Amino acid sequence: TGGRNLEHTRFDSRCIVMMYTLLHVPFCSTQRFHSTALLSILLWTVDVFVSCQSFDVEVFPNFLIVSNPREQIRFQCYYKGQPSTLKKTHWTHNGIILPCNETKRIFGCSDTLVLSHFQLNDSGRYKCHVTDIGNTSVGWGEICVPTLLDESVTSTVYVPINGNANATVTLRCPVLTGTYPKPQVVWRRRGDILSTDESVTVRLVNTGQLGHIDCIAYNGYGGAKVKRFNLTDKKYRPLATTASNVARIETFNIFRIANTLATDTSDAKFTSPSFVAVVISLTYYVISFVT
């Protein structure tokens, strides 16, 4: 349709009924009633003429692909045809009516929709609904966001496999809110498809089933995104923050700084903050060892 999206409802039946009534108005005998009938016919004629004028609605821009937040996006309603001055307009986002209030971040007043400080979760379909006497027409525009995955989700998943006991783990593809349209998801392990749902449940019998599982998501815009999960039975143990560990780290830092100073041939090294820090630290360790 050349970029046009039209959802047009015409109440032609009303026009037919009104024209039929107009042609079958009984002619009156009295002058007063005759004048009233002529006035009624005139009003009905105007009403029929206005209500039978069909029009279509188009929204520009019709289609946008946005991958980053931006300052502002505007949609504009255009008419193919001529609605009357009695028309009413409102906007919806994914079926939810938007307010006509300029203090809001997103508002649709008259023929213009404004999205200030556009965020990725503002993606979706925006519709301009125009209602006139006997006619309703809708045009729409879309904001599409390529597939985005939450990279903060941990990739390593600990699976406690003890002996021959079964272990079950459920993984969810971390598709970020705002990706539009909804992406297709495929789970793969060693080339085999495990599932096409947003999440997958894997039952592991032995350690030979551990390893990588890939979540592949694609919604038709941009490239496919892959999140790799590593299933392991070796639990990660962070270095304990004990006094001995802290002392070991501090000692390493002191000798590293001392080695740097040893390669410095200038006399200024003896007055540098690093030299002073090394002297103080070594003095502290000597006193601590002696006492």
Disulfide bonds with the S-S distance in Angstrom:
Cys15-Cys52 2.13
Cys77-Cys128 1.84
Cys100-Cys109 2.18
Cys173-Cys215 1.64
